[in-house]
C-alpha cells in the first residue's frame, strides 16, 4: 500500500472568508482510483493557508524504472457553488528501494543494476538557462547509451528534467 499526505496551499485575497470544497482525485488513465472532498474556509487576506489531505492506495501499480515507468495523475480542484475555480495536476509514482553494500541497489524488492552518468545542467551558449528540448536532447543521448540512472550534480536542476526522468524510467540521484 502507499500512504500519501497531500499538502495544498490555498490563498484568499479578498476582504471576506471564502468557503469552498477541495477535491483530490488520483487517476490511472481515465479511471479514478481515489477521490475525496474536504470543505475548507480560507481566511481573508491569506497568501498561504496550508490544507492537508491524507489517503492510502491499496496495491498501487509501482513505478518500475525503464521496464514500467508508470505514474498516476493527481488532480486537485477547488470548487465553489458547483463551479471549478482552480485546478492543479501533478503526476505521482510509487516505488520502494534500498541499497546493500554487498548486493547493490534494489528497486521494488528486486535487484536493479544502475548504469548511468553524471549530469550538469550547463550549455556553452546558455549556461543553465535550458529550453525543454535541451533536457530532452541530453536524456535521448543518455538513453541511447543505455543509462537507467542519472546523478544530477552540484545544484537543484530543472523540475522539467526530474519529470522527464520519471516518465522515461530513469532513477535520479539528486
Residue pairs with C-beta under 8 A, 6 or more apart in sequence:
1 56
1 57
1 58
1 59
1 60
2 56
2 57
2 60
2 94
3 54
3 55
3 56
4 54
4 55
4 56
4 57
4 92
5 52
5 53
5 54
6 24
6 52
6 53
6 54
6 55
6 74
6 76
7 50
7 51
7 52
8 22
8 24
8 50
8 51
8 52
8 53
8 76
8 88
9 48
9 49
9 50
9 51
10 22
10 40
10 42
10 46
10 48
10 49
10 50
10 51
10 78
11 42
11 46
11 47
11 48
11 49
12 18
12 42
12 43
12 44
12 45
12 46
12 49
13 45
14 44
14 45
15 44
15 45
16 44
17 41
17 42
17 43
17 44
18 41
18 42
18 44
18 80
19 39
19 40
19 41
19 42
19 80
20 39
20 40
20 42
20 78
20 79
20 80
20 85
21 37
21 38
21 39
21 40
21 78
21 79
21 80
22 37
22 38
22 39
22 40
22 51
22 53
22 76
22 77
22 78
22 79
23 35
23 36
23 37
23 38
23 75
23 76
23 77
23 78
23 79
24 34
24 35
24 36
24 37
24 38
24 53
24 55
24 74
24 75
24 76
25 32
25 34
25 35
25 74
25 75
25 76
25 77
26 32
26 33
26 34
26 35
26 55
26 57
26 72
26 73
26 74
26 92
27 33
27 72
27 73
27 74
27 75
28 61
28 72
28 73
33 57
33 72
34 55
34 57
36 53
36 55
38 51
38 53
40 51
42 49
43 49
57 94
60 72
60 94
61 68
61 70
61 72
61 94
62 68
62 70
62 93
62 94
62 95
62 96
62 108
63 69
63 70
63 71
63 93
63 94
63 95
63 166
63 169
64 70
64 95
64 107
64 108
64 169
65 107
65 112
65 148
65 169
65 170
65 171
66 148
66 168
66 169
66 170
67 169
68 169
69 93
69 166
69 167
69 168
69 169
70 93
71 91
71 92
71 93
71 166
71 167
72 91
72 92
72 93
72 94
73 89
73 90
73 91
74 89
74 90
74 91
74 92
75 87
75 88
75 89
76 87
76 88
76 89
76 90
77 84
77 86
77 87
77 88
78 84
78 85
78 86
78 87
79 85
91 163
91 166
91 167
93 166
95 107
95 108
96 107
96 108
96 109
97 105
97 106
97 107
97 108
97 112
98 105
98 106
99 105
99 106
100 106
103 111
104 111
104 112
104 113
104 114
105 111
105 112
105 113
105 114
106 112
107 171
112 148
112 171
113 148
114 148
114 149
114 171
115 146
115 147
115 148
115 149
116 142
116 147
116 148
116 149
116 150
116 151
116 170
116 171
116 173
117 142
117 145
117 147
117 150
117 151
118 150
118 151
118 153
119 138
119 142
119 150
119 151
119 152
119 153
119 157
120 153
120 154
121 128
121 130
121 135
121 152
121 155
121 157
121 158
121 161
122 128
123 130
123 134
126 134
130 158
132 160
135 158
135 160
135 161
135 164
136 164
139 161
139 164
139 165
139 168
139 170
142 150
142 170
143 168
143 170
147 170
148 169
148 170
148 171
149 170
149 171
149 172
149 173
150 165
150 170
150 171
150 172
150 173
151 173
152 161
152 162
152 172
152 173
152 174
156 174
157 174
162 172
162 174
165 171
165 172
166 172
